[in-house]
Amino acid sequence: MTSPCMMTRRIDHNIGSPARKAARSWRMAACAGLAMLALAGCAENDAMVAGCPNVGVLRDAGTLRTDQGVAVLSSLVATCAYDDTSVKVAANLLITGRAVEGGSATSLPVTYFVAITDPNRNILTKRTFTTSVPLDGGTGSVQETLEQSIPAPKTVDARWYEVMVGFQMDPAEVDANRARNQGQ
C-alpha cells in the first residue's frame, strides 16, 4: 500500500473516476497541511530577525573629476553580522579610474568617506580614507575593504540605518555632479 503523500506513477492524473480524483485532491491537501504544520513547528515566533543596514554610494558623490583623471565608486558589496552590542558591516568597495585624454598620470589619488546615519538620517560617524588608483595604460582600479560598527544590539533592527560612501568633495564639485546626473 502506498503512503497518502506519495506521488503516483501514472502519466495522466486525469484518468479515473470523479470519486478517485476527489480522493487524490484530498490526500494532496492533507499532505500540504502536514507540511505547513511541520514547518510552523520550526519557527521561532518570539524572536525578531534583524536586517542589515542599507549600504550604498551617494549618487552625487560617486564620481570624482580632477585634472589628472576621473574616478568612480563602481561597486559596493556588503555583509553584516550582529553581536550583543553592535552590528558589524564588512564591505568591499571597488574604485575605478582613468587618466584624462593625453595625460601621463600613473596613479590617481582619491579621498573618500564612509558615513553612518541612524533611522532619522542623523550622521552618527563619518570617516575619510585616502587611497590611490593605479593607472596602467590610462585605466585601473583598486579594491578597498571597509569595516564599520554600528551601536545597535540584536534587539534593534539595523535595516533602518545607512552606511553611505562617497568621494570627499567641495560643494561646487557636488553641484557639478548633481547637474550632470539630472535626467539620468
C-alpha positions, 0 to 999 in steps of 0.5 A: 500500500502506498503512503497518502503523500506519495506521488503516483506513477501514472502519466495522466492524473486525469484518468479515473473516476470523479470519486478517485480524483476527489480522493487524490485532491484530498490526500494532496491537501492533507499532505500540504497541511502536514507540511505547513504544520511541520514547518510552523513547528520550526519557527521561532515566533518570539524572536525578531530577525534583524536586517542589515543596514542599507549600504550604498554610494551617494549618487552625487558623490560617486564620481570624482573629476580632477585634472589628472583623471576621473574616478568612480565608486563602481561597486559596493558589496556588503555583509553584516553580522550582529553581536550583543552590542553592535552590528558589524558591516564588512564591505568591499568597495571597488574604485575605478579610474582613468587618466584624462585624454593625453595625460601621463598620470600613473596613479590617481589619488582619491579621498573618500568617506564612509558615513553612518546615519541612524533611522532619522538620517542623523550622521552618527560617524563619518570617516575619510580614507585616502587611497590611490588608483593605479593607472596602467595604460590610462585605466585601473582600479583598486579594491578597498575593504571597509569595516564599520560598527554600528551601536545597535544590539540584536534587539534593534533592527539595523535595516533602518540605518545607512552606511553611505560612501562617497568621494570627499568633495567641495560643494561646487564639485557636488553641484557639478555632479548633481547637474550632470546626473539630472535626467539620468 
